[in-house]
């Protein structure tokens, strides 16, 4: 029996001030989600270099940029909640 399909939202940032490890771990989790047949993956981010966005897209992930001044800000929280609505 196939697992129920649903969308997984992952939230991570990368950049000069924020390391890329969190994004890479989220990509690995998303790959496993898809491999197990659970459904689609969307990566939400305030700060994501184009190279990471392209890597996520190459894995079949959707990318949504969260409009906020900074990761962890009140705008970030509001934007993230709106995206997963």
PDB file of N, CA, C and O in Angstrom:
ATOM      1  N   UNK A   1       0.840  -1.181   0.000  1.00  0.00           N
ATOM      2  CA  UNK A   1       0.000   0.000   0.000  1.00  0.00           C
ATOM      3  C   UNK A   1       0.884   1.242   0.000  1.00  0.00           C
ATOM      4  O   UNK A   1       1.824   1.346   0.788  1.00  0.00           O
ATOM      5  N   UNK A   2       0.579   2.170  -0.877  1.00  0.00           N
ATOM      6  CA  UNK A   2       1.351   3.407  -0.989  1.00  0.00           C
ATOM      7  C   UNK A   2       1.007   4.346   0.167  1.00  0.00           C
ATOM      8  O   UNK A   2      -0.135   4.381   0.626  1.00  0.00           O
ATOM      9  N   UNK A   3       2.000   5.106   0.633  1.00  0.00           N
ATOM     10  CA  UNK A   3       1.723   6.074   1.705  1.00  0.00           C
ATOM     11  C   UNK A   3       0.842   7.202   1.177  1.00  0.00           C
ATOM     12  O   UNK A   3       0.841   7.479  -0.022  1.00  0.00           O
ATOM     13  N   UNK A   4       0.096   7.852   2.062  1.00  0.00           N
ATOM     14  CA  UNK A   4      -0.706   9.001   1.621  1.00  0.00           C
ATOM     15  C   UNK A   4       0.225  10.120   1.151  1.00  0.00           C
ATOM     16  O   UNK A   4       1.265  10.364   1.762  1.00  0.00           O
ATOM     17  N   UNK A   5      -0.145  10.785   0.082  1.00  0.00           N
ATOM     18  CA  UNK A   5       0.692  11.869  -0.448  1.00  0.00           C
ATOM     19  C   UNK A   5       0.282  13.205   0.170  1.00  0.00           C
ATOM     20  O   UNK A   5      -0.899  13.525   0.304  1.00  0.00           O
ATOM     21  N   UNK A   6       1.284  13.948   0.531  1.00  0.00           N
ATOM     22  CA  UNK A   6       1.070  15.271   1.090  1.00  0.00           C
ATOM     23  C   UNK A   6       2.290  16.127   0.782  1.00  0.00           C
ATOM     24  O   UNK A   6       3.328  15.596   0.386  1.00  0.00           O
ATOM     25  N   UNK A   7       2.186  17.412   0.952  1.00  0.00           N
ATOM     26  CA  UNK A   7       3.309  18.317   0.691  1.00  0.00           C
ATOM     27  C   UNK A   7       4.090  18.551   1.980  1.00  0.00           C
ATOM     28  O   UNK A   7       3.516  18.757   3.050  1.00  0.00           O
ATOM     29  N   UNK A   8       5.411  18.514   1.848  1.00  0.00           N
ATOM     30  CA  UNK A   8       6.313  18.825   2.954  1.00  0.00           C
ATOM     31  C   UNK A   8       6.895  20.207   2.718  1.00  0.00           C
ATOM     32  O   UNK A   8       7.461  20.475   1.658  1.00  0.00           O
ATOM     33  N   UNK A   9       6.759  21.087   3.705  1.00  0.00           N
ATOM     34  CA  UNK A   9       7.369  22.404   3.653  1.00  0.00           C
ATOM     35  C   UNK A   9       8.608  22.380   4.537  1.00  0.00           C
ATOM     36  O   UNK A   9       8.537  21.995   5.704  1.00  0.00           O
ATOM     37  N   UNK A  10       9.737  22.791   3.982  1.00  0.00           N
ATOM     38  CA  UNK A  10      10.987  22.894   4.720  1.00  0.00           C
ATOM     39  C   UNK A  10      11.379  24.368   4.757  1.00  0.00           C
ATOM     40  O   UNK A  10      11.225  25.070   3.758  1.00  0.00           O
ATOM     41  N   UNK A  11      11.877  24.840   5.878  1.00  0.00           N
ATOM     42  CA  UNK A  11      12.236  26.249   6.044  1.00  0.00           C
ATOM     43  C   UNK A  11      13.705  26.343   6.395  1.00  0.00           C
ATOM     44  O   UNK A  11      14.122  25.859   7.447  1.00  0.00           O
ATOM     45  N   UNK A  12      14.508  26.968   5.519  1.00  0.00           N
ATOM     46  CA  UNK A  12      15.945  27.092   5.771  1.00  0.00           C
ATOM     47  C   UNK A  12      16.510  28.301   5.039  1.00  0.00           C
ATOM     48  O   UNK A  12      15.962  28.740   4.028  1.00  0.00           O
ATOM     49  N   UNK A  13      17.607  28.832   5.558  1.00  0.00           N
ATOM     50  CA  UNK A  13      18.310  29.949   4.950  1.00  0.00           C
ATOM     51  C   UNK A  13      19.784  29.608   4.825  1.00  0.00           C
ATOM     52  O   UNK A  13      20.305  28.755   5.543  1.00  0.00           O
ATOM     53  N   UNK A  14      20.444  30.287   3.901  1.00  0.00           N
ATOM     54  CA  UNK A  14      21.896  30.163   3.742  1.00  0.00           C
ATOM     55  C   UNK A  14      22.406  31.503   3.230  1.00  0.00           C
ATOM     56  O   UNK A  14      21.659  32.278   2.633  1.00  0.00           O
ATOM     57  N   UNK A  15      23.666  31.761   3.466  1.00  0.00           N
ATOM     58  CA  UNK A  15      24.259  33.006   2.995  1.00  0.00           C
ATOM     59  C   UNK A  15      25.594  33.243   3.664  1.00  0.00           C
ATOM     60  O   UNK A  15      26.148  32.348   4.302  1.00  0.00           O
ATOM     61  N   UNK A  16      26.110  34.456   3.517  1.00  0.00           N
ATOM     62  CA  UNK A  16      27.407  34.779   4.096  1.00  0.00           C
ATOM     63  C   UNK A  16      27.374  34.735   5.615  1.00  0.00           C
ATOM     64  O   UNK A  16      28.353  34.336   6.246  1.00  0.00           O
ATOM     65  N   UNK A  17      26.253  35.143   6.210  1.00  0.00           N
ATOM     66  CA  UNK A  17      26.133  35.185   7.664  1.00  0.00           C
ATOM     67  C   UNK A  17      25.539  33.910   8.250  1.00  0.00           C
ATOM     68  O   UNK A  17      25.607  33.682   9.458  1.00  0.00           O
ATOM     69  N   UNK A  18      24.959  33.086   7.390  1.00  0.00           N
ATOM     70  CA  UNK A  18      24.295  31.853   7.834  1.00  0.00           C
ATOM     71  C   UNK A  18      24.896  30.694   7.054  1.00  0.00           C
ATOM     72  O   UNK A  18      24.946  30.731   5.825  1.00  0.00           O
ATOM     73  N   UNK A  19      25.342  29.683   7.748  1.00  0.00           N
ATOM     74  CA  UNK A  19      25.942  28.538   7.074  1.00  0.00           C
ATOM     75  C   UNK A  19      24.955  27.779   6.211  1.00  0.00           C
ATOM     76  O   UNK A  19      23.742  27.954   6.326  1.00  0.00           O
ATOM     77  N   UNK A  20      25.486  26.944   5.353  1.00  0.00           N
ATOM     78  CA  UNK A  20      24.662  26.186   4.407  1.00  0.00           C
ATOM     79  C   UNK A  20      24.266  24.814   4.930  1.00  0.00           C
ATOM     80  O   UNK A  20      23.496  24.114   4.273  1.00  0.00           O
ATOM     81  N   UNK A  21      24.762  24.414   6.079  1.00  0.00           N
ATOM     82  CA  UNK A  21      24.491  23.075   6.599  1.00  0.00           C
ATOM     83  C   UNK A  21      23.017  22.787   6.781  1.00  0.00           C
ATOM     84  O   UNK A  21      22.562  21.683   6.477  1.00  0.00           O
ATOM     85  N   UNK A  22      22.262  23.755   7.269  1.00  0.00           N
ATOM     86  CA  UNK A  22      20.833  23.547   7.495  1.00  0.00           C
ATOM     87  C   UNK A  22      20.111  23.305   6.174  1.00  0.00           C
ATOM     88  O   UNK A  22      19.249  22.431   6.084  1.00  0.00           O
ATOM     89  N   UNK A  23      20.466  24.084   5.146  1.00  0.00           N
ATOM     90  CA  UNK A  23      19.848  23.888   3.835  1.00  0.00           C
ATOM     91  C   UNK A  23      20.180  22.497   3.305  1.00  0.00           C
ATOM     92  O   UNK A  23      19.300  21.805   2.794  1.00  0.00           O
ATOM     93  N   UNK A  24      21.426  22.084   3.420  1.00  0.00           N
ATOM     94  CA  UNK A  24      21.828  20.773   2.911  1.00  0.00           C
ATOM     95  C   UNK A  24      21.103  19.636   3.642  1.00  0.00           C
ATOM     96  O   UNK A  24      20.705  18.655   3.015  1.00  0.00           O
ATOM     97  N   UNK A  25      20.930  19.761   4.949  1.00  0.00           N
ATOM     98  CA  UNK A  25      20.187  18.734   5.700  1.00  0.00           C
ATOM     99  C   UNK A  25      18.721  18.715   5.284  1.00  0.00           C
ATOM    100  O   UNK A  25      18.112  17.649   5.189  1.00  0.00           O
ATOM    101  N   UNK A  26      18.153  19.900   5.036  1.00  0.00           N
ATOM    102  CA  UNK A  26      16.766  19.956   4.572  1.00  0.00           C
ATOM    103  C   UNK A  26      16.621  19.321   3.192  1.00  0.00           C
ATOM    104  O   UNK A  26      15.630  18.641   2.924  1.00  0.00           O
ATOM    105  N   UNK A  27      17.598  19.536   2.319  1.00  0.00           N
ATOM    106  CA  UNK A  27      17.558  18.893   1.006  1.00  0.00           C
ATOM    107  C   UNK A  27      17.570  17.376   1.155  1.00  0.00           C
ATOM    108  O   UNK A  27      16.837  16.678   0.454  1.00  0.00           O
ATOM    109  N   UNK A  28      18.394  16.864   2.059  1.00  0.00           N
ATOM    110  CA  UNK A  28      18.444  15.416   2.282  1.00  0.00           C
ATOM    111  C   UNK A  28      17.111  14.890   2.808  1.00  0.00           C
ATOM    112  O   UNK A  28      16.649  13.832   2.380  1.00  0.00           O
ATOM    113  N   UNK A  29      16.496  15.616   3.726  1.00  0.00           N
ATOM    114  CA  UNK A  29      15.184  15.206   4.242  1.00  0.00           C
ATOM    115  C   UNK A  29      14.136  15.206   3.131  1.00  0.00           C
ATOM    116  O   UNK A  29      13.325  14.286   3.029  1.00  0.00           O
ATOM    117  N   UNK A  30      14.162  16.240   2.306  1.00  0.00           N
ATOM    118  CA  UNK A  30      13.215  16.328   1.204  1.00  0.00           C
ATOM    119  C   UNK A  30      13.397  15.209   0.187  1.00  0.00           C
ATOM    120  O   UNK A  30      12.424  14.665  -0.334  1.00  0.00           O
ATOM    121  N   UNK A  31      14.644  14.874  -0.088  1.00  0.00           N
ATOM    122  CA  UNK A  31      14.919  13.766  -1.010  1.00  0.00           C
ATOM    123  C   UNK A  31      14.347  12.467  -0.463  1.00  0.00           C
ATOM    124  O   UNK A  31      13.734  11.698  -1.203  1.00  0.00           O
ATOM    125  N   UNK A  32      14.539  12.221   0.812  1.00  0.00           N
ATOM    126  CA  UNK A  32      13.999  11.008   1.429  1.00  0.00           C
ATOM    127  C   UNK A  32      12.477  11.010   1.375  1.00  0.00           C
ATOM    128  O   UNK A  32      11.868   9.979   1.089  1.00  0.00           O
ATOM    129  N   UNK A  33      11.866  12.134   1.641  1.00  0.00           N
ATOM    130  CA  UNK A  33      10.398  12.282   1.585  1.00  0.00           C
ATOM    131  C   UNK A  33       9.885  11.857   0.220  1.00  0.00           C
ATOM    132  O   UNK A  33       8.935  11.081   0.109  1.00  0.00           O
ATOM    133  N   UNK A  34      10.537  12.384  -0.829  1.00  0.00           N
ATOM    134  CA  UNK A  34      10.120  12.060  -2.189  1.00  0.00           C
ATOM    135  C   UNK A  34      10.396  10.592  -2.527  1.00  0.00           C
ATOM    136  O   UNK A  34       9.555   9.926  -3.132  1.00  0.00           O
ATOM    137  N   UNK A  35      11.556  10.095  -2.143  1.00  0.00           N
ATOM    138  CA  UNK A  35      11.925   8.712  -2.429  1.00  0.00           C
ATOM    139  C   UNK A  35      10.936   7.733  -1.798  1.00  0.00           C
ATOM    140  O   UNK A  35      10.608   6.706  -2.393  1.00  0.00           O
ATOM    141  N   UNK A  36      10.472   8.047  -0.620  1.00  0.00           N
ATOM    142  CA  UNK A  36       9.511   7.183   0.069  1.00  0.00           C
ATOM    143  C   UNK A  36       8.095   7.340  -0.470  1.00  0.00           C
ATOM    144  O   UNK A  36       7.190   6.610  -0.064  1.00  0.00           O
ATOM    145  N   UNK A  37       7.899   8.288  -1.379  1.00  0.00           N
ATOM    146  CA  UNK A  37       6.607   8.450  -2.023  1.00  0.00           C
ATOM    147  C   UNK A  37       5.594   9.249  -1.237  1.00  0.00           C
ATOM    148  O   UNK A  37       4.391   9.131  -1.466  1.00  0.00           O
ATOM    149  N   UNK A  38       6.077  10.071  -0.299  1.00  0.00           N
ATOM    150  CA  UNK A  38       5.141  10.830   0.529  1.00  0.00           C
ATOM    151  C   UNK A  38       4.574  12.059  -0.163  1.00  0.00           C
ATOM    152  O   UNK A  38       3.519  12.550   0.240  1.00  0.00           O
ATOM    153  N   UNK A  39       5.236  12.569  -1.184  1.00  0.00           N
ATOM    154  CA  UNK A  39       4.677  13.707  -1.898  1.00  0.00           C
ATOM    155  C   UNK A  39       5.699  14.748  -2.270  1.00  0.00           C
ATOM    156  O   UNK A  39       6.900  14.482  -2.319  1.00  0.00           O
ATOM    157  N   UNK A  40       5.200  15.940  -2.533  1.00  0.00           N
ATOM    158  CA  UNK A  40       6.022  17.046  -3.013  1.00  0.00           C
ATOM    159  C   UNK A  40       6.689  17.786  -1.864  1.00  0.00           C
ATOM    160  O   UNK A  40       6.253  17.720  -0.715  1.00  0.00           O
ATOM    161  N   UNK A  41       7.758  18.490  -2.210  1.00  0.00           N
ATOM    162  CA  UNK A  41       8.533  19.253  -1.230  1.00  0.00           C
ATOM    163  C   UNK A  41       8.651  20.692  -1.702  1.00  0.00           C
ATOM    164  O   UNK A  41       8.919  20.951  -2.875  1.00  0.00           O
ATOM    165  N   UNK A  42       8.450  21.622  -0.783  1.00  0.00           N
ATOM    166  CA  UNK A  42       8.667  23.045  -1.051  1.00  0.00           C
ATOM    167  C   UNK A  42       9.646  23.583  -0.021  1.00  0.00           C
ATOM    168  O   UNK A  42       9.465  23.395   1.182  1.00  0.00           O
ATOM    169  N   UNK A  43      10.683  24.253  -0.504  1.00  0.00           N
ATOM    170  CA  UNK A  43      11.675  24.879   0.363  1.00  0.00           C
ATOM    171  C   UNK A  43      11.327  26.356   0.485  1.00  0.00           C
ATOM    172  O   UNK A  43      11.271  27.074  -0.513  1.00  0.00           O
ATOM    173  N   UNK A  44      11.094  26.800   1.709  1.00  0.00           N
ATOM    174  CA  UNK A  44      10.802  28.198   2.013  1.00  0.00           C
ATOM    175  C   UNK A  44      12.073  28.856   2.529  1.00  0.00           C
ATOM    176  O   UNK A  44      12.797  28.267   3.332  1.00  0.00           O
ATOM    177  N   UNK A  45      12.351  30.082   2.070  1.00  0.00           N
ATOM    178  CA  UNK A  45      13.584  30.733   2.489  1.00  0.00           C
ATOM    179  C   UNK A  45      13.486  32.248   2.373  1.00  0.00           C
ATOM    180  O   UNK A  45      12.854  32.775   1.458  1.00  0.00           O
ATOM    181  N   UNK A  46      14.117  32.934   3.306  1.00  0.00           N
ATOM    182  CA  UNK A  46      14.301  34.375   3.212  1.00  0.00           C
ATOM    183  C   UNK A  46      15.595  34.647   2.450  1.00  0.00           C
ATOM    184  O   UNK A  46      15.643  35.529   1.593  1.00  0.00           O
ATOM    185  N   UNK A  47      16.623  33.900   2.761  1.00  0.00           N
ATOM    186  CA  UNK A  47      17.952  34.098   2.192  1.00  0.00           C
ATOM    187  C   UNK A  47      18.458  32.777   1.626  1.00  0.00           C
ATOM    188  O   UNK A  47      18.803  31.862   2.373  1.00  0.00           O
ATOM    189  N   UNK A  48      18.498  32.686   0.296  1.00  0.00           N
ATOM    190  CA  UNK A  48      18.923  31.443  -0.345  1.00  0.00           C
ATOM    191  C   UNK A  48      19.691  31.777  -1.617  1.00  0.00           C
ATOM    192  O   UNK A  48      19.101  32.253  -2.586  1.00  0.00           O
ATOM    193  N   UNK A  49      21.005  31.535  -1.627  1.00  0.00           N
ATOM    194  CA  UNK A  49      21.774  31.793  -2.842  1.00  0.00           C
ATOM    195  C   UNK A  49      21.228  30.989  -4.028  1.00  0.00           C
ATOM    196  O   UNK A  49      20.688  29.894  -3.867  1.00  0.00           O
ATOM    197  N   UNK A  50      21.385  31.562  -5.210  1.00  0.00           N
ATOM    198  CA  UNK A  50      20.857  30.925  -6.413  1.00  0.00           C
ATOM    199  C   UNK A  50      21.350  29.495  -6.596  1.00  0.00           C
ATOM    200  O   UNK A  50      20.595  28.644  -7.065  1.00  0.00           O
ATOM    201  N   UNK A  51      22.592  29.216  -6.238  1.00  0.00           N
ATOM    202  CA  UNK A  51      23.121  27.862  -6.408  1.00  0.00           C
ATOM    203  C   UNK A  51      22.332  26.843  -5.582  1.00  0.00           C
ATOM    204  O   UNK A  51      22.095  25.726  -6.042  1.00  0.00           O
ATOM    205  N   UNK A  52      21.931  27.211  -4.390  1.00  0.00           N
ATOM    206  CA  UNK A  52      21.142  26.311  -3.557  1.00  0.00           C
ATOM    207  C   UNK A  52      19.726  26.168  -4.094  1.00  0.00           C
ATOM    208  O   UNK A  52      19.147  25.082  -4.060  1.00  0.00           O
ATOM    209  N   UNK A  53      19.172  27.269  -4.588  1.00  0.00           N
ATOM    210  CA  UNK A  53      17.836  27.211  -5.177  1.00  0.00           C
ATOM    211  C   UNK A  53      17.839  26.291  -6.396  1.00  0.00           C
ATOM    212  O   UNK A  53      16.921  25.491  -6.574  1.00  0.00           O
ATOM    213  N   UNK A  54      18.869  26.403  -7.233  1.00  0.00           N
ATOM    214  CA  UNK A  54      18.960  25.536  -8.412  1.00  0.00           C
ATOM    215  C   UNK A  54      19.128  24.075  -8.010  1.00  0.00           C
ATOM    216  O   UNK A  54      18.562  23.182  -8.641  1.00  0.00           O
ATOM    217  N   UNK A  55      19.901  23.837  -6.968  1.00  0.00           N
ATOM    218  CA  UNK A  55      20.077  22.458  -6.489  1.00  0.00           C
ATOM    219  C   UNK A  55      18.737  21.891  -6.034  1.00  0.00           C
ATOM    220  O   UNK A  55      18.401  20.752  -6.361  1.00  0.00           O
ATOM    221  N   UNK A  56      17.975  22.671  -5.289  1.00  0.00           N
ATOM    222  CA  UNK A  56      16.663  22.220  -4.818  1.00  0.00           C
ATOM    223  C   UNK A  56      15.723  21.973  -5.999  1.00  0.00           C
ATOM    224  O   UNK A  56      15.006  20.973  -6.026  1.00  0.00           O
ATOM    225  N   UNK A  57      15.730  22.869  -6.955  1.00  0.00           N
ATOM    226  CA  UNK A  57      14.880  22.685  -8.140  1.00  0.00           C
ATOM    227  C   UNK A  57      15.276  21.419  -8.911  1.00  0.00           C
ATOM    228  O   UNK A  57      14.417  20.711  -9.437  1.00  0.00           O
ATOM    229  N   UNK A  58      16.572  21.147  -8.971  1.00  0.00           N
ATOM    230  CA  UNK A  58      17.029  19.957  -9.693  1.00  0.00           C
ATOM    231  C   UNK A  58      16.545  18.670  -9.018  1.00  0.00           C
ATOM    232  O   UNK A  58      16.473  17.618  -9.654  1.00  0.00           O
ATOM    233  N   UNK A  59      16.217  18.761  -7.740  1.00  0.00           N
ATOM    234  CA  UNK A  59      15.667  17.616  -7.001  1.00  0.00           C
ATOM    235  C   UNK A  59      14.142  17.568  -7.109  1.00  0.00           C
ATOM    236  O   UNK A  59      13.503  16.667  -6.564  1.00  0.00           O
ATOM    237  N   UNK A  60      13.569  18.534  -7.810  1.00  0.00           N
ATOM    238  CA  UNK A  60      12.123  18.570  -7.979  1.00  0.00           C
ATOM    239  C   UNK A  60      11.387  19.328  -6.896  1.00  0.00           C
ATOM    240  O   UNK A  60      10.163  19.238  -6.802  1.00  0.00           O
ATOM    241  N   UNK A  61      12.111  20.076  -6.072  1.00  0.00           N
ATOM    242  CA  UNK A  61      11.491  20.860  -5.012  1.00  0.00           C
ATOM    243  C   UNK A  61      10.933  22.156  -5.577  1.00  0.00           C
ATOM    244  O   UNK A  61      11.476  22.712  -6.532  1.00  0.00           O
ATOM    245  N   UNK A  62       9.853  22.630  -4.986  1.00  0.00           N
ATOM    246  CA  UNK A  62       9.396  23.978  -5.239  1.00  0.00           C
ATOM    247  C   UNK A  62      10.186  24.930  -4.354  1.00  0.00           C
ATOM    248  O   UNK A  62      10.644  24.540  -3.280  1.00  0.00           O
ATOM    249  N   UNK A  63      10.348  26.159  -4.788  1.00  0.00           N
ATOM    250  CA  UNK A  63      11.058  27.186  -4.008  1.00  0.00           C
ATOM    251  C   UNK A  63      10.104  28.350  -3.809  1.00  0.00           C
ATOM    252  O   UNK A  63       9.500  28.840  -4.763  1.00  0.00           O
ATOM    253  N   UNK A  64       9.972  28.790  -2.564  1.00  0.00           N
ATOM    254  CA  UNK A  64       9.196  29.997  -2.270  1.00  0.00           C
ATOM    255  C   UNK A  64      10.053  30.912  -1.413  1.00  0.00           C
ATOM    256  O   UNK A  64      10.536  30.529  -0.347  1.00  0.00           O
ATOM    257  N   UNK A  65      10.225  32.118  -1.902  1.00  0.00           N
ATOM    258  CA  UNK A  65      10.970  33.130  -1.147  1.00  0.00           C
ATOM    259  C   UNK A  65      10.008  33.796  -0.171  1.00  0.00           C
ATOM    260  O   UNK A  65       8.928  34.243  -0.558  1.00  0.00           O
ATOM    261  N   UNK A  66      10.402  33.857   1.081  1.00  0.00           N
ATOM    262  CA  UNK A  66       9.609  34.521   2.113  1.00  0.00           C
ATOM    263  C   UNK A  66      10.053  35.980   2.152  1.00  0.00           C
ATOM    264  O   UNK A  66      11.232  36.271   2.351  1.00  0.00           O
ATOM    265  N   UNK A  67       9.110  36.886   1.963  1.00  0.00           N
ATOM    266  CA  UNK A  67       9.421  38.313   1.971  1.00  0.00           C
ATOM    267  C   UNK A  67       9.586  38.792   3.408  1.00  0.00           C
ATOM    268  O   UNK A  67       8.611  38.961   4.141  1.00  0.00           O
ATOM    269  N   UNK A  68      10.836  39.004   3.792  1.00  0.00           N
ATOM    270  CA  UNK A  68      11.142  39.477   5.146  1.00  0.00           C
ATOM    271  C   UNK A  68      12.491  40.181   5.113  1.00  0.00           C
ATOM    272  O   UNK A  68      13.324  39.907   4.249  1.00  0.00           O
ATOM    273  N   UNK A  69      12.698  41.083   6.054  1.00  0.00           N
ATOM    274  CA  UNK A  69      13.977  41.791   6.144  1.00  0.00           C
ATOM    275  C   UNK A  69      15.111  40.891   6.603  1.00  0.00           C
ATOM    276  O   UNK A  69      16.261  41.066   6.197  1.00  0.00           O
ATOM    277  N   UNK A  70      14.775  39.919   7.460  1.00  0.00           N
ATOM    278  CA  UNK A  70      15.817  39.057   8.004  1.00  0.00           C
ATOM    279  C   UNK A  70      15.230  37.730   8.447  1.00  0.00           C
ATOM    280  O   UNK A  70      14.081  37.673   8.886  1.00  0.00           O
ATOM    281  N   UNK A  71      16.018  36.652   8.334  1.00  0.00           N
ATOM    282  CA  UNK A  71      15.574  35.371   8.871  1.00  0.00           C
ATOM    283  C   UNK A  71      15.307  35.483  10.372  1.00  0.00           C
ATOM    284  O   UNK A  71      16.079  36.102  11.104  1.00  0.00           O
ATOM    285  N   UNK A  72      14.221  34.887  10.815  1.00  0.00           N
ATOM    286  CA  UNK A  72      13.877  34.900  12.226  1.00  0.00           C
ATOM    287  C   UNK A  72      13.090  36.114  12.677  1.00  0.00           C
ATOM    288  O   UNK A  72      12.716  36.210  13.845  1.00  0.00           O
ATOM    289  N   UNK A  73      12.834  37.043  11.767  1.00  0.00           N
ATOM    290  CA  UNK A  73      12.088  38.249  12.124  1.00  0.00           C
ATOM    291  C   UNK A  73      10.591  37.951  12.191  1.00  0.00           C
ATOM    292  O   UNK A  73      10.136  36.889  11.767  1.00  0.00           O
ATOM    293  N   UNK A  74       9.842  38.899  12.727  1.00  0.00           N
ATOM    294  CA  UNK A  74       8.386  38.750  12.778  1.00  0.00           C
ATOM    295  C   UNK A  74       7.817  38.620  11.371  1.00  0.00           C
ATOM    296  O   UNK A  74       6.875  37.859  11.150  1.00  0.00           O
ATOM    297  N   UNK A  75       8.387  39.361  10.415  1.00  0.00           N
ATOM    298  CA  UNK A  75       7.946  39.251   9.017  1.00  0.00           C
ATOM    299  C   UNK A  75       8.196  37.846   8.474  1.00  0.00           C
ATOM    300  O   UNK A  75       7.390  37.313   7.712  1.00  0.00           O
ATOM    301  N   UNK A  76       9.315  37.254   8.873  1.00  0.00           N
ATOM    302  CA  UNK A  76       9.654  35.899   8.458  1.00  0.00           C
ATOM    303  C   UNK A  76       8.591  34.919   8.956  1.00  0.00           C
ATOM    304  O   UNK A  76       8.105  34.077   8.200  1.00  0.00           O
ATOM    305  N   UNK A  77       8.242  35.038  10.222  1.00  0.00           N
ATOM    306  CA  UNK A  77       7.234  34.148  10.805  1.00  0.00           C
ATOM    307  C   UNK A  77       5.906  34.307  10.066  1.00  0.00           C
ATOM    308  O   UNK A  77       5.276  33.319   9.690  1.00  0.00           O
ATOM    309  N   UNK A  78       5.492  35.539   9.865  1.00  0.00           N
ATOM    310  CA  UNK A  78       4.217  35.791   9.178  1.00  0.00           C
ATOM    311  C   UNK A  78       4.238  35.251   7.753  1.00  0.00           C
ATOM    312  O   UNK A  78       3.272  34.627   7.315  1.00  0.00           O
ATOM    313  N   UNK A  79       5.327  35.483   7.029  1.00  0.00           N
ATOM    314  CA  UNK A  79       5.443  35.018   5.654  1.00  0.00           C
ATOM    315  C   UNK A  79       5.478  33.502   5.544  1.00  0.00           C
ATOM    316  O   UNK A  79       4.887  32.915   4.638  1.00  0.00           O
ATOM    317  N   UNK A  80       6.178  32.886   6.476  1.00  0.00           N
ATOM    318  CA  UNK A  80       6.253  31.426   6.477  1.00  0.00           C
ATOM    319  C   UNK A  80       4.885  30.827   6.757  1.00  0.00           C
ATOM    320  O   UNK A  80       4.465  29.893   6.073  1.00  0.00           O
ATOM    321  N   UNK A  81       4.187  31.354   7.753  1.00  0.00           N
ATOM    322  CA  UNK A  81       2.838  30.846   8.067  1.00  0.00           C
ATOM    323  C   UNK A  81       1.883  31.052   6.900  1.00  0.00           C
ATOM    324  O   UNK A  81       1.050  30.190   6.621  1.00  0.00           O
ATOM    325  N   UNK A  82       1.994  32.188   6.216  1.00  0.00           N
ATOM    326  CA  UNK A  82       1.136  32.444   5.065  1.00  0.00           C
ATOM    327  C   UNK A  82       1.418  31.453   3.933  1.00  0.00           C
ATOM    328  O   UNK A  82       0.497  31.019   3.241  1.00  0.00           O
ATOM    329  N   UNK A  83       2.681  31.100   3.750  1.00  0.00           N
ATOM    330  CA  UNK A  83       3.059  30.186   2.669  1.00  0.00           C
ATOM    331  C   UNK A  83       2.522  28.775   2.894  1.00  0.00           C
ATOM    332  O   UNK A  83       2.143  28.095   1.940  1.00  0.00           O
ATOM    333  N   UNK A  84       2.488  28.337   4.139  1.00  0.00           N
ATOM    334  CA  UNK A  84       2.017  26.978   4.423  1.00  0.00           C
ATOM    335  C   UNK A  84       0.527  26.932   4.652  1.00  0.00           C
ATOM    336  O   UNK A  84      -0.084  25.863   4.670  1.00  0.00           O
ATOM    337  N   UNK A  85      -0.070  28.139   4.832  1.00  0.00           N
ATOM    338  CA  UNK A  85      -1.485  28.374   5.045  1.00  0.00           C
ATOM    339  C   UNK A  85      -2.354  27.232   5.094  1.00  0.00           C
ATOM    340  O   UNK A  85      -3.563  27.383   5.272  1.00  0.00           O
TER     341      UNK A  85
END
